[in-house]
């Protein structure tokens, strides 16, 4: 597999994890008339569940970042 194919594969995973993160909000946070999450209402979210989703999203984003840097020989720092 080429470096770019690795990036594409991991980007698809990133998109899937992002969708799962937003699905959590879709099921637990009401939306306003503009179809935006309405956090002004009293919404109870499980902090551990939110953190677990965020951690997966952040980890995958950092993984993709590393692959992009490697694939394109980008100088960092």
C-alpha positions in Angstrom: 0.0 0.0 0.0 1.4 3.4 -0.9 1.6 6.3 1.6 -1.3 8.1 -0.1 -3.5 4.9 0.1 -2.6 4.7 3.8 -3.8 8.3 4.2 -7.0 7.6 2.3 -7.7 4.6 4.5 -7.1 6.5 7.7 -9.1 9.5 6.5 -12.1 7.2 6.0 -11.7 5.9 9.6 -11.5 9.6 10.8 -14.8 10.4 9.0 -16.4 7.3 10.6 -15.2 8.2 14.1 -16.4 11.8 13.5 -19.8 10.6 12.5 -20.0 8.4 15.6 -19.1 11.4 17.7 -21.9 13.6 16.2 -24.3 10.7 16.4 -23.9 10.8 20.2 -25.0 14.4 20.2 -27.8 13.7 17.7 -29.3 11.2 20.2 -28.9 13.2 23.3 -29.0 17.0 22.5 -32.1 18.7 21.1 -31.8 20.9 18.1 -33.1 24.4 17.6 -35.2 25.7 14.7 -32.0 26.1 12.6 -31.2 22.4 13.1 -28.2 23.4 15.3 -27.5 21.7 18.6 -29.3 23.6 21.4 -27.1 23.4 24.4 -29.1 26.1 26.2 -31.6 23.5 27.2 -30.8 21.3 30.2 -28.9 18.5 28.6 -27.2 15.8 30.5 -24.3 14.1 28.7 -22.2 11.3 30.2 -18.8 13.0 30.4 -16.9 9.7 30.1 -18.8 8.7 27.0 -18.1 12.2 25.4 -14.5 11.9 26.4 -14.2 8.4 24.9 -15.6 9.6 21.6 -13.4 12.7 21.6 -10.3 10.6 22.4 -10.9 8.3 19.4 -11.4 11.3 17.2 -8.3 13.1 18.4 -6.2 10.0 18.2 -7.3 9.3 14.6 -6.7 13.0 13.6 -3.1 12.8 15.0 -2.6 9.5 13.2 -3.7 11.1 9.9 -1.5 14.1 10.5 1.5 11.9 11.0 0.8 10.0 7.8 0.3 13.2 5.8 3.6 14.6 7.1 5.4 11.4 6.2 3.7 11.0 2.8 4.4 14.5 1.7 7.8 14.8 3.5 6.6 18.0 5.3 9.1 19.6 7.6 7.6 20.3 11.0 9.2 22.6 13.6 
